[in-house]
Amino acid sequence: MGTSLTPDFWRLFAVLLAVSATLTFVVSALLDALYVRRLRRRRDRQPTARTDGAPDGRSPTPAHRTPDRPPAAPRTAHPIARP
């Protein structure tokens, strides 16, 4: 025998649905605000830009020529390259 869904059930269902949607929205907005605050604090803590670099932000030394790593060998065509 099946059960009937009473008006009280639907009323409670609507209330619980509204509460869960509201709670989801509030928690999402709170976490988003905390994440943005963390990003801003991290950005504010970074040291200021140095003036000895190039104006576009690149360093004067290419990345492949660091003191830890010797310069890379020049790339050549693959020996089985098709014309």
C-alpha positions as a LaTeX table, in Angstrom:
\begin{tabular}{lrrr}
\hline
Residue & $x$ (\AA) & $y$ (\AA) & $z$ (\AA) \\
\hline
Met1 & 0.00 & 0.00 & 0.00 \\
Gly2 & 1.41 & 3.38 & $-1.00$ \\
Thr3 & 1.71 & 6.39 & 1.24 \\
Ser4 & 0.15 & 9.72 & 0.38 \\
Leu5 & 2.16 & 12.90 & 0.55 \\
Thr6 & 0.31 & 15.18 & 2.91 \\
Pro7 & 0.28 & 18.99 & 2.86 \\
Asp8 & 2.43 & 18.94 & 5.99 \\
Phe9 & 5.08 & 16.97 & 4.10 \\
Trp10 & 5.14 & 19.49 & 1.25 \\
Arg11 & 5.29 & 22.42 & 3.66 \\
Leu12 & 8.23 & 20.87 & 5.51 \\
Phe13 & 9.89 & 19.95 & 2.20 \\
Ala14 & 9.60 & 23.57 & 0.98 \\
Val15 & 11.05 & 24.92 & 4.22 \\
Leu16 & 13.96 & 22.49 & 4.20 \\
Leu17 & 14.66 & 23.21 & 0.52 \\
Ala18 & 14.68 & 26.97 & 1.13 \\
Val19 & 16.92 & 26.62 & 4.20 \\
Ser20 & 19.40 & 24.37 & 2.41 \\
Ala21 & 19.57 & 26.68 & $-0.64$ \\
Thr22 & 20.09 & 29.72 & 1.59 \\
Leu23 & 22.72 & 27.97 & 3.65 \\
Thr24 & 24.57 & 26.86 & 0.52 \\
Phe25 & 24.56 & 30.41 & $-0.84$ \\
Val26 & 25.79 & 31.92 & 2.44 \\
Val27 & 28.58 & 29.37 & 2.90 \\
Ser28 & 29.68 & 29.81 & $-0.71$ \\
Ala29 & 29.80 & 33.61 & $-0.36$ \\
Leu30 & 31.71 & 33.32 & 2.92 \\
Leu31 & 34.32 & 30.96 & 1.48 \\
Asp32 & 34.69 & 33.16 & $-1.60$ \\
Ala33 & 35.23 & 36.25 & 0.57 \\
Leu34 & 37.84 & 34.45 & 2.67 \\
Tyr35 & 39.68 & 33.26 & $-0.44$ \\
Val36 & 39.74 & 36.75 & $-1.95$ \\
Arg37 & 40.96 & 38.19 & 1.35 \\
Arg38 & 43.76 & 35.62 & 1.46 \\
Leu39 & 44.81 & 36.46 & $-2.09$ \\
Arg40 & 44.88 & 40.18 & $-1.32$ \\
Arg41 & 46.91 & 39.66 & 1.85 \\
Arg42 & 49.39 & 37.48 & $-0.04$ \\
Arg43 & 49.68 & 40.11 & $-2.79$ \\
Asp44 & 50.26 & 42.87 & $-0.22$ \\
Arg45 & 53.02 & 40.87 & 1.47 \\
Gln46 & 55.02 & 40.36 & $-1.73$ \\
Pro47 & 58.13 & 42.51 & $-1.98$ \\
Thr48 & 58.06 & 45.48 & $-4.31$ \\
Ala49 & 59.43 & 45.16 & $-7.82$ \\
Arg50 & 63.15 & 45.64 & $-8.25$ \\
Thr51 & 64.38 & 48.38 & $-10.55$ \\
Asp52 & 67.31 & 46.43 & $-12.00$ \\
Gly53 & 65.11 & 44.22 & $-14.19$ \\
Ala54 & 63.83 & 44.92 & $-17.65$ \\
Pro55 & 60.70 & 47.11 & $-17.86$ \\
Asp56 & 58.51 & 44.19 & $-18.92$ \\
Gly57 & 59.34 & 42.27 & $-15.75$ \\
Arg58 & 61.75 & 39.81 & $-17.31$ \\
Ser59 & 65.03 & 39.19 & $-15.63$ \\
Pro60 & 68.24 & 40.17 & $-17.41$ \\
Thr61 & 69.36 & 36.53 & $-17.36$ \\
Pro62 & 67.34 & 34.03 & $-19.40$ \\
Ala63 & 65.76 & 31.24 & $-17.39$ \\
His64 & 67.80 & 28.54 & $-19.13$ \\
Arg65 & 71.07 & 30.21 & $-18.03$ \\
Thr66 & 70.89 & 30.12 & $-14.28$ \\
Pro67 & 73.95 & 29.58 & $-12.09$ \\
Asp68 & 72.65 & 26.13 & $-11.18$ \\
Arg69 & 72.17 & 24.97 & $-14.76$ \\
Pro70 & 74.52 & 25.32 & $-17.73$ \\
Pro71 & 73.13 & 26.61 & $-21.01$ \\
Ala72 & 71.09 & 24.09 & $-22.95$ \\
Ala73 & 72.44 & 22.67 & $-26.19$ \\
Pro74 & 70.91 & 24.17 & $-29.32$ \\
Arg75 & 68.03 & 22.19 & $-30.74$ \\
Thr76 & 68.53 & 20.48 & $-34.05$ \\
Ala77 & 66.10 & 18.89 & $-36.42$ \\
His78 & 65.07 & 15.35 & $-35.70$ \\
Pro79 & 67.27 & 12.90 & $-37.64$ \\
Ile80 & 64.24 & 11.22 & $-39.20$ \\
Ala81 & 62.48 & 14.46 & $-40.10$ \\
Arg82 & 60.34 & 14.32 & $-43.18$ \\
Pro83 & 60.88 & 16.99 & $-45.84$ \\
\hline
\end{tabular}
